[in-house]
Structures are given as C-alpha cells and as structure tokens.
Amino acid sequence: MALMITDECINCDVCEPECPNDAIYLGQEIYEIDPSKCTECVGHFDEPQCVQICPVACIPVNPQHVESRETLWQKFQRLQAAKS
C-alpha cells in the first residue's frame, strides 16, 4: 500500500526529508507521495516515518494503491537495485 497526503496537510515540510525513498515531493498546493516509490518504509523502518512525524495526521493508506507487505518488499528491492 502506498500512502497519500490529504488536503489537511499544512505544508510544514517535516515529512519530505524523512522519506528514505524520496517519494514525497511538494505538489501544486500540498505535499504529495509518488505511489511508485512509496514502500511505507518497508525495508528501511518498522513504521512509515512520514506518518510518525506528521503533526496533523494527514497521511493515510491510499485506497487506489493497496499492496501487500510482500509487494512493498519487492518494490523496495527494485528501488534499491535502481539506485545501484
């Protein structure tokens, strides 16, 4: 499952640097998450770092991108291979 940032986002800038996959970026109005890069921190951390640090709790699971933990692990492996 990829995460998403809702319109409750206050653009506080704390989530973007926490993302180990560089999936978070500033969109036209609020921060957004690229679902092709979001692994919910699988492979890096036990819990999504952006969710942990968000002061307004505006980062739920994206219902458009539901993925199993195994799929997230495979995505993590692909992203790491692409970095090499």
GIVEN-V512386 format. One record per backbone hydrogen bond with DSSP energy under -0.5 kcal/mol. NH is the residue of the N-H (numbers start at 1). CO is the residue of the C=O. If there is no record, write none. Layout:
nh:NH co:CO
nh:NH co:CO
This chain:
nh:2 co:65
nh:4 co:60
nh:6 co:4
nh:6 co:58
nh:9 co:6
nh:17 co:13
nh:18 co:15
nh:19 co:15
nh:19 co:16
nh:20 co:18
nh:22 co:19
nh:25 co:32
nh:27 co:25
nh:27 co:30
nh:32 co:25
nh:34 co:23
nh:35 co:33
nh:37 co:34
nh:38 co:34
nh:42 co:39
nh:44 co:41
nh:45 co:41
nh:52 co:48
nh:53 co:49
nh:54 co:50
nh:57 co:54
nh:62 co:2
nh:63 co:61
nh:65 co:62
nh:72 co:68
nh:73 co:69
nh:74 co:70
nh:75 co:71
nh:76 co:72
nh:77 co:73
nh:78 co:74
nh:79 co:75
nh:80 co:76
nh:81 co:77
nh:82 co:78
nh:83 co:79
nh:84 co:80
